């Protein structure tokens, strides 16, 4: 995160943006291997009460790459269902 913020500061004068996406628990083959009690523990603590989908991460990244985020740089986008608020 610190490196991305440093890059954002340096790249800003050249209109190059740097941001971070920090995903939470995402439904993948790897999280499917977790024990049910571990999954249940996290789901109970995630305000949206579910694991995310890969598509949700991809859409977040697509937003940051789009012109819709042209005034966003040096930021951390937490895509985690509210787990780490």
Secondary structure, 3 states (H helix, E strand, C coil): CHHHHHHHHHHHHHCCCCCEEEECCECCHHHHCCCHHHHHHHHHHCCCCCCECHHHHHHHHHHHHCHHHCCCCCCEEEECCCCCC
